[in-house]
Amino acid sequence: MCYIYIKHFELGTQKKKFVQSFKKKIKDQRRSDIVDHNIAQYQTKHRARLDVFEDLETWRTKAHMIKKGAIDNLQQYLIQFEKQFEKNGGKILWAKDAFEARQHIQDIVEKHQIKTAVKSKSMITEEVELNTFLELLQVDVLESDLGEFIVQLRGESPYHIVTPAMHLSKEQVIDLYMDRFGLSADSTVEDLVSFTRKYLRHFFKKADLGITGANFLMADTGGICLVTNEGNARLTSSFPDTLISISGIEKIIPRTSDLDTLLPLIAAYGTGQSLTVYNTILYGPKRNDESDGPSTHYLILLDNGRSDIWKDPKLRESLYCIKCGSCLNACPIYKMAGGHSYETPYTGPIGSVISQHLQLNESGSFDHLSHASSLCGKCSASCPVKIPIDKLLVHNRHVQTKNTMSELLWNRWMQLMSDRTALNKAAFQKKMAQHILLPFLWGSQRKTPQFKARSFSELWCMNEGYL
């Protein structure tokens, strides 16, 4: 059913790669079964958790207003946050794009003579291609989130914003551990987790540098909130002597008390929990009376196209996103296409909205992703902060087609459909639509609708119509 959404943009490097990957993925039954199973498990927990909220719509509306207030007054809150974070002893580094962010990281690596780094889960580090860059700097970098660790071992990018290894079965992971670490074929999930915990603990102890992302930045206190289920973010931010946090500028919220609303929602919509296991707030480097924590804490605040999104009054709402991944789990196109087909760090519906506006390093345009959607509205209905994702996808399409041949064709179509006399006379246009235009848009996998030989008005005039 999805060929109608992808047939008409089979040009351009990224577009071709998406279409080819899409066609390949929908034929991979094993992958589909694994992803369907994992998403079904999530949806069961998700529905059960939402039933706990006495008035869910009020919670969502409140979260929407918190993020709206933060984004509408973005400059004010970023300045406030900067003052508070530096007051706490941290150092703010601003980056207009991924290149500047990597340059800051190179300066830190050289200054502190970094050789080994551990990372907690962070999508923004995927955005700046941090792991590849650190390897070029001859820094050994290891992912500490279990899902991220698995895909790193496989040489892959994360499949999903929240669950990076969603596309893999237990048997595939066991085979990976057998090949890389010599574990036995009868290993259980508990065996894999226990081995990984011991393996990573060694790296936490010897790492020179810790790297984290940020779920929320609190303007009033200068705190960085991290949300995890494995505790790896706390170890990443506690053991190494130097810590780098990287965040998009849109992660700002006005008050620490706003977490009362946002943390239950990100847990319920992200993983179907009442609350994530570890909710950590970092307030810069350790104090003199503290034994754990980094001596130096840098925070890189990345723009990378977010200011351009902010300037568009409609697209601005996409910056409300709290990266829970709920819209991915609801989207029929994401389930069929798979996370890797998007070729961008942010996948699924929200990724389809923002990717074309971010300054990503991949070659080519991501305009096609706004068309990789059925516009069914499930993404918007599943968003905890009420982002109208389907409407933003349509907005992107309108911007893309402005002053193009596509717009001229649709304008002509509307004129024709609005004029009964002209439509009756346009037999050749009808044939063109039937034999050329519709097959092109409809796709080769669907049967093209057929026009009747005579229109209703013609039949009526010939007394062959029905009253």
PyMOL commands that set and color helices and strands:
alter all, ss='L'
color gray80, all
select helices_A, chain A and resi 3-9+13-25+29-50+56-72+74-87+98-112+123-127+130-136+146-153+170-181+189-206+232-238+249-251+256-270+306-311+315-320+326-330+332-337+339-342+348-354+367-371+378-381+389-401+405-417+420-425+427-442+456-461
alter helices_A, ss='H'
color red, helices_A
select strands_A, chain A and resi 91-95+116-119+140-143+209-212+216-218+223-228+242-248+252-253+278-282+296-302
alter strands_A, ss='S'
color yellow, strands_A
deselect
rebuild
show_as cartoon
